[in-house]
Amino acid sequence: MIGDMETWEFPLDETLTAEFLARHSADVEEAVRKAAETEILPRFRRLADHEVDQKSGPHDLVTDADRLAEEYLTGALSALLPGSVVVGEEAVHANPASYEAIRGDAPVWIVDPVDGTRQFVHGDTGFCTLVALAQHGVILASWTYAAARDQLATAVRGAGAFLDGERLFAGAPAPGRDLEVATSHPDYTTDDQKRSLLGLWTPGIAPRACGSAGLEYLAVARGELDATAFSWEAAWDHAAGILLVEEAGGVHLTRSGEPFRVTGGNTLPFTAARDAATARRVAELLRTAD
């Protein structure tokens, strides 16, 4: 159990990552499942009006499930790795300065308690809990848990990506067919980003609106979606999925052709794709407005 487990002493660095995760990956999984079991699933399709709020607007929702699941994960993950910090979506909303911990020296847990809150509020199963462990801007491991579908995807840097214990391989799109690309909702884009995304409306590309970012990344890692094109860089939406895609053989590139950086400062929009050729193609189309 999490409360009885051996803990690890700070600092964690890449030379210790494999040993730490060998001991504690199952404990992280337990924490993620427990957060969903106690705080998220009991509220799924049972939310009262007073349990749902807006943040920046009607497309940016937060629920009691988001807040309470993040509180649970913050306590559990901090206890697992003393000296680590947690950067969670809801805590950063309350205190934006706390986001800077991603750029610090301490190991950081990056948490999105309910990714796809709109879907969760509307009773759709297309939501998930995202957790990633990073340090010095390097994503070391990730957990993507679609609780309503009982699917758990995990990735460890250099050790592969897995869904319910089975290895994931993104593969390459079949020749001759349109590339399916999940794109940002227009409400979350600047005018410049809208012009970039319009580059995808071209023969050979089949763009569609994205759902939960975490589940779109999982679809890329499974070879069910060819690429994403996202216009925002909040680490909690992308850290877990970026590593999942990478470890499944995929590639991520910003509009300028550089890999996406979890610490920020990226040229947006950016893409994560099944293979390098697809990533380059999407990144090239995103530059058509330049």
N, C-alpha and C positions, 0 to 999 in steps of 0.2 A: 504494500500500500504506500501511497505517496507520503503520508505522515511518518512512516517508519523507515524510509529508505535512506541509504547512504548518500551524502551530498558530495559535491565537488568543490574544490577550493578555487577561487579566482586568483590569477587570471587564467582564462582559457585561451589557447592560441591554436593555430592550425595543426601543430605537432601533437596536440592532445585531443583533437576533435574525434578521431576514430575511437580512442579508448573511452572518452566520455559518452559518446553515442552508443557504443557497444553496451555500456552499463545502463544507460538511462533513456534510450529511445522508447522503450516500452513504457517507461514512467511518463514521458511526455504524451504518448498516445493515450494513456489512462487519463491524464488530466484533461485532454481535449474531449475524450468521450464523456467524462464525468460532467464537464461544463455543459455539454449538449444535453445529457440525460437529466440534469437537475434544473437548468435554467432556460434552455431553448425549447426542447421538444414538448415539455408540459404546456408551453404557451402557443405552440404551433396550432393554428386554426382555432385558437381560444382567446385571442387578444381582445381585451376590452378597449374602448376608445381612449381611456385615460392612460393606457400603457403604450401609446404611440404618439410620438412628437415629430415635428419638422425641425431640421437644422437650418440649412441655407435656403430651402425651398421645398415644394411639394414632391420633388423627385429625390430628396435627400432626407430619408426618414431614419428615426432611431426608436427603438422599443426598449421596454424593461429587460427583454431577453438579451439585447446587445449589452446593456450596461452591466447586468448581473453576471453574465457569462465572462465578460472581460475582467470584472473584479475577481471572479474565481480563478481564472487563468493567471492573472497577475500574481496572486498569492502563491499558487501552486508552482509556477515556473520560477519565481524568485527564490522559493525555498529549495528547489531542485539545484539551482546554480547560484550559491551565495556570491554576491558581488556583481551579479548581472543586473541589467535594467530591462524594463518592459516599456515598449512604445506601442500603445494601443490606440485604435481609432477614437474611441470615446474619451480617453484621458487627454489626448491631444486636442480634441475639440474643446475640452474644458480649459486646457492650458497649452496653447500652441507652442510655447517655448520648450516643452518637454520633447518635441520632435528632434531637437538637436542631439539627443543621446545617440541617435543612429550614427552620427559622425564622431562619436567619442571613442575612447580606448576600451571601455568595458564591453563584454559580450552583451548583445541585445536581443531580446525576444520581441519579434514584430508580430502583432496580434490584430486580426480582424475577427471579432467574435461572431458576427453574422454578416458574411459577405453575400450581398443579394438581399438586403433588408426589404426592398420593395416586393420581391417575390415571396419572402417570408410573410409579410403583412397580408398579401393577397392569397395566402394559402397554397402557393405553388412550392413544389419540392426543390426548386432550383436555387438553393442557397447552401452555404457551407461555412465552416469555421476554418480560418487560416492562421497557422503559426509558422514562423521561420526563426531560426537562430543564425545570427550574423555577428561578425566582428571585423573591424577595420574595413567596412564596406564589402566584405566577402560573405555571401550567403552560404552557410555551412550545412544546413539541413532544413527540411520543411515537412509540414503535415497539412493535408487538405482533407477535411472530414465533411462529407455530405450526409449529415445525420439522418435526414428524412429518407435517404436512399440507402443508408448503412454502407457507404463506400468510404474507404480511407486510402488516400494516396500519400506516399512518402517518398522523400528523396534525400540522399546524403551525397555531398560533393565527392565526386570520384568513385562512387559506389553504386550509381544507378538510380532509377525511378521505378516505383512499384505501385500497383493498385491491388489492394487486398492480397498482398503477397506475391502477385504475378508481375514479372518484369515488363516495363513499358518500353516500346520502341515507336517513335513517331513516324519513321519511314519517310517516303517522299510521295507527293501527289501523283496520281496516275497521269501519264502524258495525254494531252489533248483535251482535257476537261477544264472547265472554269475553276479558278481557285476560290474557295469559300473563305471569306475573311469577316470576322466579327469586329465591328467598329464601335467607337464611342458614341454615346447618346449625344445629339446636338446640343442639349442643355449644358453639357460639361465641356464645351469647346469655345475657344476664342474665334474671332473672325479669321485670323491667320490659320488656325488649325482646321477650321471648316474648309478653307481653300485647299489645304493639303489633303484632307480626306476625300475631297471631290476627285482627286487624282485616281481614286480606286474605281470610280464609275467609268469603266473603260472595258472594251471587249476582252474577254479572258478572265475577268474578275467578277465574282458574285458577292458583293458586300451585303451584310445584314447587321442589324442592331445587336449589340452584345447583351448578354444577361449577366449573371454573376461572373466577375472577372476570374475568380478562382476556378470555376467550373469550365470557363472557356479555355483556360490554360490546360486543364486536365484533358479537355477534348483534343487540343493540339498534341499533347503528349501521347494520347491514345491513337493518334492518326485519324480522328474523326472530323477534325477541323484543320484547315490548311494554315491559317494564320490569324493573328489578332492585329488591330491597329488602334492603339489607345492614346488618348490625348492628355492624360493626367498621370502624375508620377507618385502619388501617395504610396509609401512603401508597403503598408498593410494590404493593399490590393494586389501587389505585384510580386513581392519577395518570394513567397511560397511557390507561386506558379512559374516564375522565371527559372528557378532551380529545377523544378519538375520537368519543364520543357527541355532545359539544357541537358539534364541527365538522361532524358529519353532520346537524345540525339538531335534536338532542335537547336535553333539559333535565334538570338534576339539582337535587333539593331535599332538604333534611333534614326530619325530622318537624316541625320548627318553621316550615317554609316558606322557609328561607333556602338559598342555594346551598351545596353542599358545599365546605369549605375543606380544601385539602391539608395545611395547617399544623396541623389538628386543632381540638379544641374544638367539634365538631359535636354537635347534638342527634340521637341515634340512635334507631332506624334511619333510613336515608336511601334515596332512590331516584334512579335514572337512567332516563329514559324516552324513548320515541321522539319525543314532542312535549309541549308545555306542558300541554295538557289532561290527558294521561295522568299526567304527573308530579304535577299538582295532585290528581288523583283518588287516586293511591296515597298521597301524603303525608297527605291527609285521612283515609284509612282507617287509616294508622299512628298517627293521633292519637286514635283512638276509645277507647284505654285511658286517656287523660289525664283 
